[in-house]
Amino acid sequence: MNSIAIGCDDAAVNFKEEIIEYIALKGYQCDDFGVSKDEHTVYPDIALAVAKAIQSGRYERGILICGTGIGMSIVANKVGGVRAALCHDVYSAERARKSNNAQIITMGARVIGIELAKKIIDAWLQSEFEGGRSLPKVERILNIDNEYRK
């Protein structure tokens, strides 16, 4: 994994730019699906673009940022096969990968500070899906997703 899809709405542009710089220092490239400082958009369009990029296999992981992270998470989880987790602490970010195999994390720029966001991203990037007892649960999530997408 070299590239990470990242997106934000106008509430989180500065936050996103700091995250992109931070991730670059870690050796990752971020492809920006978000808005610039002068643009305004509704967050569902950004979340949809990143989730579809994950769904297509172009990216293994994505980060979505808005005011609270809630709306981005809701939208991303509407895209079949995508698991997005709202993470405002390190433990949740780690478990999002290890237990739920979440490909996307969402965060709220109005909820957490940038330094905590960096720690959350570190935990998420360093974690991998463990399988084991979590595998049947993730498979069940996919089954439910497939059943209700029809």
CYANA upper distance limits for C-alpha pairs under 8 A (distance plus 0.5 A):
  1 MET  CA     59 TYR  CA      8.27
  1 MET  CA     60 GLU  CA      7.17
  2 ASN  CA     27 GLY  CA      8.20
  2 ASN  CA     28 TYR  CA      5.75
  2 ASN  CA     29 GLN  CA      6.52
  3 SER  CA     28 TYR  CA      6.35
  3 SER  CA     29 GLN  CA      5.12
  3 SER  CA     30 CYS  CA      5.94
  3 SER  CA     31 ASP  CA      7.19
  3 SER  CA     59 TYR  CA      7.18
  4 ILE  CA     28 TYR  CA      7.62
  4 ILE  CA     29 GLN  CA      6.72
  4 ILE  CA     30 CYS  CA      5.26
  4 ILE  CA     31 ASP  CA      6.63
  4 ILE  CA     59 TYR  CA      6.80
  4 ILE  CA     60 GLU  CA      7.72
  4 ILE  CA     61 ARG  CA      6.00
  4 ILE  CA     62 GLY  CA      5.85
  4 ILE  CA     63 ILE  CA      7.89
  5 ALA  CA     30 CYS  CA      6.28
  5 ALA  CA     31 ASP  CA      5.51
  5 ALA  CA     32 ASP  CA      6.76
  5 ALA  CA     33 PHE  CA      7.37
  5 ALA  CA     50 VAL  CA      6.62
  5 ALA  CA     53 ALA  CA      8.03
  5 ALA  CA     54 ILE  CA      8.41
  5 ALA  CA     59 TYR  CA      7.02
  5 ALA  CA     61 ARG  CA      7.01
  5 ALA  CA     62 GLY  CA      4.96
  5 ALA  CA     63 ILE  CA      6.83
  6 ILE  CA     16 LYS  CA      8.32
  6 ILE  CA     30 CYS  CA      6.79
  6 ILE  CA     31 ASP  CA      6.58
  6 ILE  CA     32 ASP  CA      5.60
  6 ILE  CA     33 PHE  CA      6.26
  6 ILE  CA     34 GLY  CA      7.32
  6 ILE  CA     50 VAL  CA      7.37
  6 ILE  CA     62 GLY  CA      5.98
  6 ILE  CA     63 ILE  CA      5.18
  6 ILE  CA     64 LEU  CA      6.28
  7 GLY  CA     16 LYS  CA      7.90
  7 GLY  CA     32 ASP  CA      6.29
  7 GLY  CA     33 PHE  CA      5.07
  7 GLY  CA     34 GLY  CA      4.42
  7 GLY  CA     35 VAL  CA      7.92
  7 GLY  CA     46 ILE  CA      6.51
  7 GLY  CA     47 ALA  CA      7.49
  7 GLY  CA     50 VAL  CA      7.27
  7 GLY  CA     63 ILE  CA      6.95
  7 GLY  CA     64 LEU  CA      5.45
  7 GLY  CA     65 ILE  CA      6.85
  8 CYS  CA     12 ALA  CA      6.27
  8 CYS  CA     13 VAL  CA      6.83
  8 CYS  CA     16 LYS  CA      7.11
  8 CYS  CA     33 PHE  CA      7.85
  8 CYS  CA     34 GLY  CA      5.03
  8 CYS  CA     35 VAL  CA      6.86
  8 CYS  CA     43 TYR  CA      7.56
  8 CYS  CA     46 ILE  CA      7.08
  8 CYS  CA     47 ALA  CA      8.38
  8 CYS  CA     64 LEU  CA      6.19
  8 CYS  CA     65 ILE  CA      5.16
  8 CYS  CA     66 CYS  CA      6.03
  9 ASP  CA     13 VAL  CA      7.18
  9 ASP  CA     34 GLY  CA      6.69
  9 ASP  CA     35 VAL  CA      6.49
  9 ASP  CA     40 HIS  CA      7.67
  9 ASP  CA     41 THR  CA      6.81
  9 ASP  CA     42 VAL  CA      7.26
  9 ASP  CA     43 TYR  CA      5.72
  9 ASP  CA     46 ILE  CA      7.53
  9 ASP  CA     65 ILE  CA      7.47
  9 ASP  CA     66 CYS  CA      5.95
 10 ASP  CA     35 VAL  CA      6.85
 10 ASP  CA     36 SER  CA      7.89
 10 ASP  CA     37 LYS  CA      7.37
 10 ASP  CA     39 GLU  CA      7.23
 10 ASP  CA     40 HIS  CA      6.01
 10 ASP  CA     41 THR  CA      7.27
 10 ASP  CA     66 CYS  CA      8.07
 11 ALA  CA     66 CYS  CA      6.25
 11 ALA  CA     67 GLY  CA      5.98
 11 ALA  CA    109 ALA  CA      7.80
 12 ALA  CA     16 LYS  CA      6.52
 12 ALA  CA     65 ILE  CA      6.64
 12 ALA  CA     66 CYS  CA      5.85
 12 ALA  CA     67 GLY  CA      6.91
 12 ALA  CA    108 GLY  CA      8.40
 12 ALA  CA    109 ALA  CA      6.11
 13 VAL  CA     17 GLU  CA      6.74
 13 VAL  CA     34 GLY  CA      8.23
 13 VAL  CA     35 VAL  CA      7.30
 13 VAL  CA     36 SER  CA      6.84
 13 VAL  CA     37 LYS  CA      6.58
 14 ASN  CA     18 GLU  CA      6.86
 14 ASN  CA     37 LYS  CA      8.24
 15 PHE  CA     19 ILE  CA      6.83
 15 PHE  CA    109 ALA  CA      6.82
 15 PHE  CA    114 ILE  CA      7.25
 16 LYS  CA     20 ILE  CA      6.64
 16 LYS  CA     65 ILE  CA      7.49
 17 GLU  CA     21 GLU  CA      6.85
 18 GLU  CA     22 TYR  CA      6.67
 18 GLU  CA    114 ILE  CA      8.20
 19 ILE  CA     23 ILE  CA      6.54
 19 ILE  CA    114 ILE  CA      8.33
 19 ILE  CA    117 ALA  CA      8.45
 19 ILE  CA    118 LYS  CA      7.58
 20 ILE  CA     24 ALA  CA      6.64
 20 ILE  CA     29 GLN  CA      8.38
 20 ILE  CA     30 CYS  CA      6.59
 21 GLU  CA     25 LEU  CA      7.01
 22 TYR  CA     26 LYS  CA      7.23
 22 TYR  CA    118 LYS  CA      7.90
 23 ILE  CA     27 GLY  CA      7.14
 23 ILE  CA     28 TYR  CA      6.10
 23 ILE  CA     29 GLN  CA      7.60
 23 ILE  CA     30 CYS  CA      7.91
 24 ALA  CA     28 TYR  CA      5.50
 24 ALA  CA     29 GLN  CA      6.24
 24 ALA  CA     30 CYS  CA      7.87
 33 PHE  CA     46 ILE  CA      6.91
 33 PHE  CA     49 ALA  CA      7.49
 33 PHE  CA     50 VAL  CA      7.16
 34 GLY  CA     46 ILE  CA      6.60
 35 VAL  CA     39 GLU  CA      6.24
 35 VAL  CA     40 HIS  CA      7.55
 35 VAL  CA     41 THR  CA      7.87
 41 THR  CA     45 ASP  CA      8.14
 42 VAL  CA     46 ILE  CA      7.97
 43 TYR  CA     47 ALA  CA      6.70
 43 TYR  CA     66 CYS  CA      7.67
 43 TYR  CA     71 GLY  CA      7.87
 43 TYR  CA     72 MET  CA      7.07
 44 PRO  CA     48 LEU  CA      6.43
 44 PRO  CA     71 GLY  CA      7.85
 44 PRO  CA     72 MET  CA      7.02
 44 PRO  CA     75 VAL  CA      6.45
 45 ASP  CA     49 ALA  CA      6.72
 46 ILE  CA     50 VAL  CA      6.89
 47 ALA  CA     51 ALA  CA      6.53
 47 ALA  CA     64 LEU  CA      7.17
 47 ALA  CA     72 MET  CA      5.89
 47 ALA  CA     73 SER  CA      8.22
 47 ALA  CA     75 VAL  CA      6.52
 47 ALA  CA     76 ALA  CA      5.96
 48 LEU  CA     52 LYS  CA      6.46
 48 LEU  CA     75 VAL  CA      6.97
 48 LEU  CA     76 ALA  CA      6.40
 48 LEU  CA     79 VAL  CA      7.90
 49 ALA  CA     53 ALA  CA      6.73
 50 VAL  CA     54 ILE  CA      6.85
 50 VAL  CA     62 GLY  CA      7.15
 50 VAL  CA     64 LEU  CA      8.28
 50 VAL  CA     76 ALA  CA      8.18
 51 ALA  CA     55 GLN  CA      6.56
 51 ALA  CA     62 GLY  CA      8.19
 51 ALA  CA     76 ALA  CA      5.75
 51 ALA  CA     77 ASN  CA      8.40
 51 ALA  CA     79 VAL  CA      6.83
 51 ALA  CA     82 VAL  CA      7.07
 51 ALA  CA    104 ILE  CA      8.31
 52 LYS  CA     56 SER  CA      6.52
 52 LYS  CA     79 VAL  CA      7.33
 53 ALA  CA     57 GLY  CA      7.06
 53 ALA  CA     58 ARG  CA      6.14
 53 ALA  CA     59 TYR  CA      6.63
 54 ILE  CA     58 ARG  CA      6.59
 54 ILE  CA     59 TYR  CA      5.50
 54 ILE  CA     60 GLU  CA      6.50
 54 ILE  CA     61 ARG  CA      7.12
 54 ILE  CA     62 GLY  CA      7.61
 54 ILE  CA     82 VAL  CA      7.57
 54 ILE  CA    103 GLN  CA      7.86
 55 GLN  CA     79 VAL  CA      7.91
 55 GLN  CA     80 GLY  CA      7.66
 55 GLN  CA     81 GLY  CA      6.91
 55 GLN  CA     82 VAL  CA      6.70
 60 GLU  CA    103 GLN  CA      6.79
 61 ARG  CA    103 GLN  CA      5.14
 61 ARG  CA    104 ILE  CA      6.04
 62 GLY  CA    103 GLN  CA      6.76
 62 GLY  CA    104 ILE  CA      5.02
 62 GLY  CA    105 ILE  CA      7.10
 63 ILE  CA    104 ILE  CA      5.97
 63 ILE  CA    105 ILE  CA      5.62
 63 ILE  CA    106 THR  CA      6.31
 63 ILE  CA    107 MET  CA      8.43
 64 LEU  CA     69 GLY  CA      7.70
 64 LEU  CA     72 MET  CA      6.87
 64 LEU  CA     73 SER  CA      8.33
 64 LEU  CA    104 ILE  CA      7.74
 64 LEU  CA    105 ILE  CA      6.85
 64 LEU  CA    106 THR  CA      5.14
 64 LEU  CA    107 MET  CA      7.01
 65 ILE  CA     69 GLY  CA      6.15
 65 ILE  CA     72 MET  CA      7.58
 65 ILE  CA    106 THR  CA      6.09
 65 ILE  CA    107 MET  CA      5.49
 65 ILE  CA    108 GLY  CA      6.22
 65 ILE  CA    109 ALA  CA      7.07
 66 CYS  CA     70 ILE  CA      8.42
 66 CYS  CA     71 GLY  CA      8.19
 66 CYS  CA     72 MET  CA      7.31
 66 CYS  CA    106 THR  CA      8.45
 66 CYS  CA    107 MET  CA      7.26
 66 CYS  CA    108 GLY  CA      5.80
 66 CYS  CA    109 ALA  CA      6.58
 66 CYS  CA    110 ARG  CA      8.45
 67 GLY  CA    107 MET  CA      8.45
 67 GLY  CA    108 GLY  CA      5.23
 67 GLY  CA    109 ALA  CA      5.61
 67 GLY  CA    110 ARG  CA      5.50
 67 GLY  CA    111 VAL  CA      7.69
 68 THR  CA    107 MET  CA      6.90
 68 THR  CA    108 GLY  CA      4.12
 68 THR  CA    109 ALA  CA      6.90
 68 THR  CA    110 ARG  CA      6.50
 68 THR  CA    111 VAL  CA      6.43
 69 GLY  CA     73 SER  CA      6.73
 69 GLY  CA     86 LEU  CA      6.72
 69 GLY  CA    106 THR  CA      5.58
 69 GLY  CA    107 MET  CA      4.85
 69 GLY  CA    108 GLY  CA      4.76
 69 GLY  CA    109 ALA  CA      8.18
 70 ILE  CA     74 ILE  CA      6.81
 70 ILE  CA     86 LEU  CA      7.17
 70 ILE  CA    106 THR  CA      7.96
 70 ILE  CA    107 MET  CA      8.24
 70 ILE  CA    108 GLY  CA      8.03
 71 GLY  CA     75 VAL  CA      6.75
 72 MET  CA     76 ALA  CA      6.56
 72 MET  CA    106 THR  CA      7.05
 73 SER  CA     77 ASN  CA      6.62
 73 SER  CA     84 ALA  CA      6.12
 73 SER  CA     85 ALA  CA      6.84
 73 SER  CA     86 LEU  CA      6.64
 73 SER  CA    105 ILE  CA      8.24
 73 SER  CA    106 THR  CA      6.45
 74 ILE  CA     78 LYS  CA      7.23
 75 VAL  CA     79 VAL  CA      7.92
 76 ALA  CA     82 VAL  CA      7.34
 76 ALA  CA     83 ARG  CA      7.90
 76 ALA  CA     84 ALA  CA      6.62
 77 ASN  CA     82 VAL  CA      6.34
 77 ASN  CA     83 ARG  CA      6.21
 77 ASN  CA     84 ALA  CA      6.25
 78 LYS  CA     82 VAL  CA      8.20
 80 GLY  CA    145 ASP  CA      6.82
 80 GLY  CA    146 ASN  CA      7.71
 80 GLY  CA    149 ARG  CA      7.58
 81 GLY  CA    142 LEU  CA      6.80
 81 GLY  CA    145 ASP  CA      7.40
 82 VAL  CA    102 ALA  CA      7.99
 82 VAL  CA    103 GLN  CA      7.26
 82 VAL  CA    104 ILE  CA      8.22
 83 ARG  CA    100 ASN  CA      8.22
 83 ARG  CA    101 ASN  CA      7.80
 83 ARG  CA    102 ALA  CA      5.24
 83 ARG  CA    103 GLN  CA      6.32
 83 ARG  CA    104 ILE  CA      6.90
 84 ALA  CA    102 ALA  CA      5.98
 84 ALA  CA    103 GLN  CA      6.75
 84 ALA  CA    104 ILE  CA      4.98
 84 ALA  CA    105 ILE  CA      5.96
 84 ALA  CA    106 THR  CA      7.39
 85 ALA  CA     93 ALA  CA      8.28
 85 ALA  CA     96 ALA  CA      6.75
 85 ALA  CA    102 ALA  CA      6.82
 85 ALA  CA    104 ILE  CA      6.87
 85 ALA  CA    105 ILE  CA      5.41
 85 ALA  CA    106 THR  CA      6.53
 86 LEU  CA    105 ILE  CA      6.27
 86 LEU  CA    106 THR  CA      5.16
 86 LEU  CA    107 MET  CA      6.43
 87 CYS  CA     92 SER  CA      6.15
 87 CYS  CA     93 ALA  CA      5.94
 87 CYS  CA    105 ILE  CA      6.83
 87 CYS  CA    106 THR  CA      6.60
 87 CYS  CA    107 MET  CA      6.33
 87 CYS  CA    120 ILE  CA      7.85
 88 HIS  CA     92 SER  CA      7.74
 88 HIS  CA     93 ALA  CA      8.20
 88 HIS  CA    107 MET  CA      6.81
 88 HIS  CA    108 GLY  CA      8.15
 88 HIS  CA    111 VAL  CA      8.30
 88 HIS  CA    112 ILE  CA      7.17
 88 HIS  CA    117 ALA  CA      8.04
 88 HIS  CA    120 ILE  CA      7.79
 89 ASP  CA     93 ALA  CA      7.03
 89 ASP  CA    116 LEU  CA      7.98
 89 ASP  CA    120 ILE  CA      6.62
 90 VAL  CA     94 GLU  CA      6.77
 90 VAL  CA    119 LYS  CA      6.96
 90 VAL  CA    120 ILE  CA      5.14
 90 VAL  CA    123 ALA  CA      6.62
 90 VAL  CA    124 TRP  CA      8.40
 91 TYR  CA     95 ARG  CA      6.66
 91 TYR  CA    123 ALA  CA      8.32
 92 SER  CA     96 ALA  CA      6.34
 93 ALA  CA     97 ARG  CA      7.29
 93 ALA  CA    105 ILE  CA      7.91
 93 ALA  CA    120 ILE  CA      6.36
 93 ALA  CA    121 ILE  CA      7.87
 93 ALA  CA    123 ALA  CA      6.66
 93 ALA  CA    124 TRP  CA      5.56
 94 GLU  CA     98 LYS  CA      6.65
 94 GLU  CA    120 ILE  CA      8.41
 94 GLU  CA    123 ALA  CA      5.83
 94 GLU  CA    124 TRP  CA      5.60
 94 GLU  CA    127 SER  CA      6.34
 95 ARG  CA     99 SER  CA      5.69
 95 ARG  CA    100 ASN  CA      7.32
 96 ALA  CA    100 ASN  CA      5.58
 96 ALA  CA    101 ASN  CA      6.63
 96 ALA  CA    102 ALA  CA      5.83
 96 ALA  CA    105 ILE  CA      8.46
 96 ALA  CA    124 TRP  CA      7.95
 97 ARG  CA    101 ASN  CA      4.80
 97 ARG  CA    102 ALA  CA      5.62
 97 ARG  CA    103 GLN  CA      7.88
 97 ARG  CA    124 TRP  CA      6.88
 97 ARG  CA    127 SER  CA      6.35
 97 ARG  CA    128 GLU  CA      6.09
 97 ARG  CA    129 PHE  CA      5.80
 98 LYS  CA    127 SER  CA      6.58
 98 LYS  CA    128 GLU  CA      5.81
 98 LYS  CA    129 PHE  CA      4.56
 98 LYS  CA    130 GLU  CA      5.59
 98 LYS  CA    131 GLY  CA      8.13
 99 SER  CA    129 PHE  CA      6.71
 99 SER  CA    130 GLU  CA      7.02
 99 SER  CA    131 GLY  CA      7.77
 99 SER  CA    134 SER  CA      5.91
 99 SER  CA    135 LEU  CA      8.50
100 ASN  CA    129 PHE  CA      7.68
100 ASN  CA    134 SER  CA      7.48
100 ASN  CA    137 LYS  CA      8.40
100 ASN  CA    138 VAL  CA      6.56
101 ASN  CA    128 GLU  CA      7.90
101 ASN  CA    129 PHE  CA      5.66
101 ASN  CA    138 VAL  CA      7.87
107 MET  CA    111 VAL  CA      8.38
107 MET  CA    112 ILE  CA      8.25
107 MET  CA    117 ALA  CA      8.17
108 GLY  CA    112 ILE  CA      6.78
109 ALA  CA    113 GLY  CA      7.42
109 ALA  CA    114 ILE  CA      8.28
112 ILE  CA    116 LEU  CA      7.06
112 ILE  CA    117 ALA  CA      7.29
113 GLY  CA    117 ALA  CA      6.80
114 ILE  CA    118 LYS  CA      6.78
115 GLU  CA    119 LYS  CA      7.07
116 LEU  CA    120 ILE  CA      6.69
117 ALA  CA    121 ILE  CA      6.63
118 LYS  CA    122 ASP  CA      6.65
119 LYS  CA    123 ALA  CA      6.76
120 ILE  CA    124 TRP  CA      6.71
121 ILE  CA    125 LEU  CA      6.47
122 ASP  CA    126 GLN  CA      6.54
123 ALA  CA    127 SER  CA      6.68
130 GLU  CA    134 SER  CA      7.72
130 GLU  CA    135 LEU  CA      8.43
131 GLY  CA    135 LEU  CA      5.02
133 ARG  CA    137 LYS  CA      8.05
134 SER  CA    138 VAL  CA      6.78
135 LEU  CA    139 GLU  CA      6.59
136 PRO  CA    140 ARG  CA      6.53
137 LYS  CA    141 ILE  CA      6.80
138 VAL  CA    142 LEU  CA      6.85
139 GLU  CA    143 ASN  CA      6.70
140 ARG  CA    144 ILE  CA      6.64
141 ILE  CA    145 ASP  CA      6.58
142 LEU  CA    146 ASN  CA      6.58
143 ASN  CA    147 GLU  CA      6.56
144 ILE  CA    148 TYR  CA      6.68
145 ASP  CA    149 ARG  CA      6.47
146 ASN  CA    150 LYS  CA      7.24
